[in-house]
Amino acid sequence: MTATALPVPELAVRRKSFFSQFGKKDNPLRIAVIILYITVVVLGATTSSIGMPTLRENPAEPLGLQLGDASPIRSDEYNAFSPIVLSIMATGAAPTTSVLAAPADLTHRYSSGGFFETLVFFDSSLLYTASFLPDAMVFAAHWWLPALLLFLFLPTWFEQVGSSRRWGWMAAFLIALSPAASWWTMMPIQLIAYTIAGSSLVLSAYRRFTANQRVVPVMQSLAAGILIAGLPSFYIPWSLVLGLPILVASIAWILAHQGQWKPKLLALGCAGFTAMLFAAGMLWENRQGINALLQTVYPGSRRSTGTAQSFALLFGAPGLAPMQDMLPVGINQSELSTAFTITFVWALLLVMNLNLVGQLRENAAIIVVACFGILWLLWCTVNFGDRGSSIPLLNYVQPARAAQVCGILGSILVCLLLARLPSIKVAWKLPLIAAGTCTLVTAYAVSSLQLSYLPEMASSSIAAAAIAVGLCVFCATKFASKVWPIVLISGLAAIPVFSANPLLFGLGDLRNSETAKYLSVEGKRAAETNAVWASDFGAFDTVMLANGVPSMSGLQRSGPDTDQWKKLDPGTVHANEWNRGGGFIHFQWTAGEPLTFEAPVPDTTVVRIDPCDLKLRWPSLQAISSSRSLDAGCLIPERTLTWSGKEFFVYKFH
């Protein structure tokens, strides 16, 4: 028997009923989120892995207060994302990535001083407060800001598009607790939170324009436009998968809503013009980095086509708890982690049993999110062949990447649908069918995980994951008017990821060690004279970056600065080795030997060079760090430093 979707008045009644359960709306929950955010900021607590043994002076000594172990697989976080943030805090300006690299403002959401990017990348602009606030607090505030926006704005967005705030809370928990968010250090949250906030502000502005208000909705539209303008930044493939559907769903809801066109045009016009203006300005200010990235051998030339991903990868998220204690075979934890794609199966069963025929405005958000979800699900389940690589926008998204996060859209979709269940007691048929189907799909997916990626997984883990999914689906479907199923689901969703990342208080040795303090002083001196350093060890590059030392070695995230690389490779004969983005530049000191270039992996360039030759080619080179003692006529021994439990020799030049 088909369940009848709630008409508009009944939806309003249910929202009031929900608000009465939580007090005046859900203000207590919102206040709790804000208090929790303030608490972790004051404590300087994050889930960063910058406490890695390689990023410490002496790994054998205690690291201060850290609960759990750092995650080795998140090398981009502790070698790039977090050191860049610390570098901005140390310099009060752009981070000291390699001088051989093009600016990476767009790919890492920071400002080098441009007007538009300073406002669009406001989250990184807040790092400048480290000039008068403790570094650990500023770092934590930046770390948790996307999660704060997710939990504050997603429930509001749900209510604004005709749903219920409590299902917005459930969607937020499913997103934040997904293995994809945990094993990718909250990247998916950052890539959707700002767009959710901007979309919610557009909807708020529309309602205020409808009420003939002017000043407040104009300000909301301006803020929304600035937030939305940042959509084409950071990791753009996931921005397309996650952020774009929310934005389009919000626009569709406003256009479909009955009422006068003037408020619609005012809200969408003000926000849209602001977004286009600031996006265009931001992209123009970052044209050097964009051009460098697009012309790189990797990843700029990479185009993808839709291909079928394994069933285990697509639907195995509920069974990834053992990955916290064991390494997968043939793949790493990040690549194996996904969001809860099983929600698409759940959503399909709800759609088949709900009568969603009604006013378009009540279904606009559901239709848009469902269409985008189906599109990306097809991209990672169907082989498109060579023609797929010519489809605009889609060809920038690897199907494996789409598979990892499209379950976030499924989580939002199923929560929108659950809000449409009748407020009266739901019959047993739909909950039992939905629970049984999702249980079987999960059991098969987790069994496939055991066979292919996690052979050490106990068979009991398969049963536990399948039963947990079935229980969650049954309770949320059968008791859709209750709050406790959301609490149950959130608690069970945390099991596969609760120890995936550490809880670190402070900044470890990247700030408080003797090596870090020495490099902080030397970095300021080098910046005053436009001098640079270089090292032959990646972890030492990281501590130099974190303390603002201008460097030749280190990060090349957008791509190369070709003019600077020509000083090392005048004829660009070796451009294939160094014309790369998203990666690292490593030096190896080879006194008395010729200069060579190598790209051992797609995102890494290795330059082997005599340090005296490097000084001749780069006169502003002030000092080098070496993992071994060097004997060259141009070098003056400065001192030794300890890092990663090893001795490093610092040399300056005659």
N, C-alpha and C positions, 0 to 999 in steps of 0.2 A: 504494500500500500504506500502511495506517495505522500510524504509529509508536506503540509502547506507552509509556504514561506510566510513570514510575518508581514502584515501590512504596515504602512508607515506609522499610524497611531500606536499600534501594538509594540513596534520597535521602541517608540518613545517611552511607553509605559515600562518596558523591560529595562531601559536605561535608568529610569528613575528608581526602579526596584533594586538595580545593582548599586546605584549610588547610596541608597539607604543601607546597604550591607557594609559599605566601606566608610560611611560617614557622609559628609558633604562632598559629593562626587568621590574622587579617589585621592583627595588632598593628603590624607595621612600617608599613603604610599609614596606620593610624589615628595613629600617632606622627608620621608625615610630615605629615599634615593639621594636627595640633596645632602642630608646629614651624613650618609655613608660616603658620598663623594668628598665632602669636606674632611671627614675623618681620615680617609686614606691619603688625602693630600697633605694634611698636617703631619701624618706619620711618615710621609715619603714612601709609601708602599706601592709597589707595582708587581706585575707578573713578568717583568723583563728578565732575560737570561744573561744580562751583562755581568753576572757573577760567575761566568764560565771560568774554569781553571786557567785557560789560556789568557784570560784578561785579568790576571792577578799577579802580584809580585811573587808571592810564594803560595802555590796552590795547596801546600800541606798545612798552612795555617788557617784558622777559622776565618770565615768571611764576615763577621758581624752577625746580623740577624737575617737569616734566610730560611724559610720553611720550604722544604722540598729541594729537588735538584734542578739546576739549570738545564734547559733543553738544547742539546748540541745541534739538533737538526735546524734550529732557527738561526742559522748563521747570518742571514740577511738582517735579522733584527739586531743581534748583538755586535755585528761587524759593520753595519751600515745605518739602519734606521735610527737606532738609539744614539750611536756616536755622532751622527749628524745633528740630532737634537742637542746633545751636550756641547757640540762645537758652536752652535748658534748661541747657546747660553754663555759660553766662554768668550766669544768674540763680540757679542752684541751686534752681529752682522751676519753675512752669509757664512756657511760652514767652510772649513778649510779642506775641501775635497782636492784631489790632485790638480795641480796647475796645468796638467796636460789635458784635462777634461773640459768639455763644454759645460756651461751652467746646467744644473739639474733641478732648478726651482720647480718646474712643472711635475717632474717625476717623484719629487719628495715633499711637495707642498710647503715650500718656504720662500721667503722673499729676499731678493738681493737689493731691495730699495725701491723697486718700481711701485708707482702709486696703486695701480689696479691689483697687482699680486699681493701687496701688503694687506689690502682689505679682503680679497678673496681667500687668501691663506691666513686668515686671522688667527687660526689655532697656533700656527708657528710664530706669528708676530707676538703672541702672548709670551713667548719664551724670553723676550727682551726684559721681562720683569725680573729675571735672574740678577740684574744689576743691583737690586735692592732686596730681593727675597731669597731664601735658601734654595740652592740648586735642586736638592732632593724634592722639595715641595713643588717647585715649578715643573720638574720632570714628571712628577706624579699627576699634577693637574693636567698637563698635556696628554699624558698616557690615557687617562680615564675620561677625557672630555667626550670622545665619540660615544662611549657607553652611556654617559650621562644624557646626552641628547637623544639617544635611542629610546631610553626608558621614559624620558619626559615627553617626547613628541609622538612616538608611535601610538600610544593609547589615545592621544588627542586626535591624531590623524584618523584612526579607526572611527571614532565618534563623528568626526566631520564628514566622512563619506557614508554615513548612515548605518554604521555598525555599532558595536558596543566597546567601551573603553577596556573592559576586563579582558576581552579577547585580544585587544591590542597589547595588554600586559603579557598574555600567554605567548603571542607572536614574538615579543621582545625577548622573553626568556628562551624560546626555541632558537632564536637567532644567536643570542649571546652564548648559549650553552652548547651550540653545535660543535662537533669536532673540527669543522672547517675554521670556525672562529678561534678555537683554542690552539690548534696546531699551526695556524698561520698568524699567531700573535695578534689577534683581533683585527686583522686587515679587512675582512668582510664587513665588520661593524663600521669601521672608518669610511668605507666606500659606499655605505648606504645611509649613515646617520645624518650627514649634512644635507643630503637631498630630502630625507624625511622631514627634517626641521624646516627647510625652505618650503616644501610642499604644504606643510601644515600652516605655515605663515600665510601662504597665498590663499588657502581656504579661509583662514581667519579674516584676512583682508576683504575677501569677497562678502562674507557675512556682514562685516561692518559697513562696507559700501552699500549693501542692501538696506541697512538701517540708517542710511543718509549721513553716516559719519565720514570725515575726511582726513583729518590730521593723522590719527592713529593708523587707519588702514594704509595710508600712503607710506608711513614709516615701516609698517609690516611688509609692504610690497617691496620696498627698497632692500630691507634686510633679507627677504626671501630671494630676491634677484641675486644678491651677492653670494648667498649660500649655494644657489643653484649654479651659478657661474663656475663654481669649482668642480662641477661634474666631470669635465674632461681633464682630470689630473690624477696624480698618484698612479695606481695600476689601472689603466684605462680599460682593458678587457673586462675586469670585474665591475668597473663603473658602469659599463654598458649593460651588463647582465643584471645588476642589482639596482642602480640608481634610476636609470631611464624608465623602467616600468612604473615606479612610484610617481615620478613626475607626470608621465602621460596619464596615469589613472586619475591623478588630481585634476589635471586639465579637463579630462573627459567628464569627470563628475560635475565640474562647474558648468561646462557647456550643456550638459544634459539636464541640469537642474532647472525646474520650471521657475519662471520669474522674468523680470526685465533684463534686457541685454546690457543696459548701461553699467550696472555693477559688475557684470562679468567682464566687460571690456576694460573697465577701470582696473580691476584686480589683475587680470591676465596681461593687460597692456603695460601697466606700471612695472609689474614683476618681470614680464618678458623683456621689455626694453632694457631694464636694469641688468638682467641676466646676460642679454646679448652684448650690451655695452661693456660690461666688466669682463665677460668671457673673451670678447674680441681684444680688449685692452690687455688682459692677462696673457693671451696667446701671442699678441704682438711683442710684449715685453720678453717673452720666452722664445722668440723665433730662432735665436741661435741654437738653443738646446733642442728645439723641435727639429730643425733642419739636420742637426748632427745625428739625432736618433733615427730619423727616417732614412738617412744615407748609410747607416751602419750595416756591416755584414751580418751582425747579430745584435739585437733582434729585429732591426728595422726592415730587413728584406724578408722576414718570415711571414708567410701567409698560410692559413689553415683551412681545412675543409671538414665538414661534419663527418664524424666516424663513430661507430658503435663502441661504447665503453663496456667494460665487464659489468655483469650484474652485481658482483661483489662490491665494486667501486660505487655503483650508483645507489644501492640500497643497504649497504653494510654499516652505515653510521651507528645505529644502535648497538652494534656488536664490537665496537672499537675499544671498549674498556681495557682488554688485555694489552693493548698497544702501549699503555702506560708503564708496563713492566717488561715488555719484550719487543725486540726489533722485528719489523716485517721482513719478509724475504723478497728480493728483487725490486723493492720499492722502499721509499722512506716514509716516515710518519706523516709529513705534510702532504706528500703526493697521494697518500692513501685516504686522508681525511676528507670527509664530505659533510654537507649539511643533511638535514633529515628529509631526504628525497621521498621517503615512504609517505610523506604528507600528500604527495600527488595522487597516490592510490586512494588514500582516505578521502581526498577532495572529490575524486571521480565518483566514488560511491555515494557521497553526499549529494552531488549534482544529480545523479540518477534517481535519487529518492526525494529530492526537494522540488516543489513546484515554484520555479523562479520566474514564472511569467508575471510580469507586473510593470510598473513604471521603470523606464530606462534609467532614471537617475538613481534608483535604488540598486541597480545591478551594474552600473558603469564601472566602478572600481573592480568588482569581481570579474567582469568580462575582460578588462584590460590586463589585469594581473594574470588571469588564466591564459590569455593569448600569448603573452610574453613567456609565461612558464612553459607552455606547450612548445613554443618556438625553440627555446634553449634546450628543452628536454629532447626534442627531435634532433637538434644539432649534436647531441652526445649519445644518441641511440640509433641513428640511421646513417648509413654510408652515403654521402652526397657525391662521391667521386671527385674528379678533377674540377668539375664545374663549380663545386662549392667554394673553392679558393678564390673565385671571382665575384662572390656575393659581397657587396660593400658592408662594412661594419662587422658582419658575422665572421669574415675571414681574418679579422684581427684577434679572434677569440679561439684559443685552442679548445677542442671539444673536452679534453680532460679538465681544463679550467672551468668550463661551463658546468661539467658534471659535479665539480666540487662545491659549487655555491648555488646552483639552481634550486636546491632544496629550500633555500631561504625564501624564494618566491612561493614555493609550495607551502611553507609554514604560514606565510601571510595569507595565502589563498584559503587554506583550510580554516583558519581562524575567522576570516570574513564569512565563510559559509556556515560555520558553527553558530554564528550570531543570528543566522536566519532560521534556526530550528525553532519549532513552536515552544512557547513558554510553558505550555501545559506538559504533562508527563509524556515523554516520548515512548512509543511502543518498543517492544523488545527486538523486533525483527531487524531494523536498521542497525542498532548498536552491535548486535551479534554478528551480522553479516560483515560489517566494517571491521570489527575486531578480528574475526576469523580470517578474513582475507589478508589483512595487514600482518597478522601473526605468521601466516604461511609464507608470505613474501619475505618477511624478515628472517624467518628460519632458513629459507633457501639462500638468501644473500649472505647471512653470517656463516652458513655451512660452506659456501663458496669461498668466503674469506679464509676459513680454516684450511681449505684444500690448496688455495693459491698463495696467500700472503702470510697467514699466521698459523703455521702448522703446529705450533706448541699450544695453541688455544685449547682449553678443555671443552669437552662436549657439553658440559653443564653450562658453559657460557653461552652456547647457542640457544639452549632452552631458556635461559634467564633473559636474554635479549628479546627473544620472540614473545615470551609471556609478558614481559614488561610493556612492549609495544601494544600487544593485544589489550592489556589491562587499561593502558592510557586511552586508547581509542574507544574502548567500550564505555569507560567512565565519562569521558568528555562528551560523547554522543548521547548516552542515555541520560545523563544528569547535566544537560547543557545550561540549565538555569542556576546551577550551583557554582560556588567558588572553589570548593575543595578539590575538584579534579585538576584545576590549574596548578594548585599547590603540589598535588601528587605528580603531575607531569613534569613540572619544573625540577622537583627533587630527583626523579628518576633520570631526567635528561642530564643532570650533573654527574652522574656516576661514570660515564665513559671518559670524562675530561677533568675530573676534580684535581688530579695530580699531574696533568700534562705540563703545567708550567709552575715555576716556583713562586712564592710570595716573598719578594725581596724588599727590605727596608733600607733605603739609602741608595747610594750609587756605587757601592763596592770600591774597588781599588782604582777605578777610573777617575776618581776625584781625591781620595784621601791618602793614597800611597805616596811614598817619597818620589818615585818615578813620575807620577802624575803631576806632583807639585813642581818638580824641576822642569818638566816639559811645558807647564803652564807659563812659567816665567820666560823660558826660551821662546815660546810661541809669541808672546807679546813683543819681545825684542826683535824677532824676525819680521813681524808684521810692520814694525816701525821703519825698517830698512828695505822692505819688499824682498826679503831673503826667503829662501825655502830650504827644507830638509828633505832627506830621503832615507829609507831603510830597506833592509833585505828580509824583513819578517812581517807577515801579515798582521799578527796580533800587536806588534809594535806600531804599525801604521794606525791601528784602531785607537790606541791610547794617545797617539799624536793628534789624530783627528778630534778625539773627545776633548782635548785640552787646547784646541785652536792653533796648532802648529802648522803653518803653511808648508805644503809638502808636494813633492813630485810623485812619490809612490802613494798608493791608497785607492780611493774610489773614482771610478769613471762610470757614472750612472746613466747619463743621457747619451753620451758618445764622446768622441775625441774633439779637441780643439786642434784642427789640422795644422794651423800655422805653428803651434807650439811643438807638435810632433815632428814637423819638418826640421827642427833643430837637431833631432836625433836621427831622422830618416829623411834627408833632404830630397831625395828623388821619389819618396813615397813608395819605394820598392816593396816594403814590408807592410803596406797598409792593411792587407788582409789579416795580419796578426794584431794590429792595434786599433783598427777601425771597428770597435765593438762597444756596446753599451750594457748597462745593467750589471756591471762587474767591477773588477779589481785590476790594479796595475802593481806588479811585483818587480822589484829589482834584485839582481844577484850580482855581487861584486866579484869581478874576474880580473884581477890586476895583471896587466901585461898581455891580455887576450883581446881579440877583436870583438866589436859590438855585434850581438845577435838578438833576434826577436823570436818569440814563440807564443803560440796560443794553445796550451795543452788542453784546455776545455773552452767551450764557447764564450764564457763570460770572464775569462782571465787572460791578461797579457803579461808575459815575462820578458823583461829586458835584462840581458847579461852584458855588463859594461864595466870597464876599468873606471874607478871613481875619479881618477885624475882626468880621464877623457871626458867624463860627464861634467866636470868642473869647467873644462875648456868650452864645451858646447853650451853650458848653462852657467854663466858667470855669477848669477845671483845665488847659486847653491852655497849655503852657509855651513852646513854640517851633514854628516851621514851617521846612521847607526848601523852597526854590523853585528851579526850573530857570531862572528869569529874575529880573531885578531887579524889585522891587515898590516902589510908592510909596503907602503907606497910613499914616494918622495914628496907628494903634495899634501900628505895628511899630517895633522898634529893631534896626538892623543889628548882628548879632553877629560873624559872620566868614564867610569863604567856604571851601568844601571842594571837592575834586576827586573825581569819581566817574564811571565809565564814560567817561573822557576829557573830561568836561564840567565846567563850573564851576557850583557850587550855592551859593545864598545862604541863610544861616541867619539867621532873625529871631526875636527874642523880643518880648515885649509890654510896653507901658507899664503 
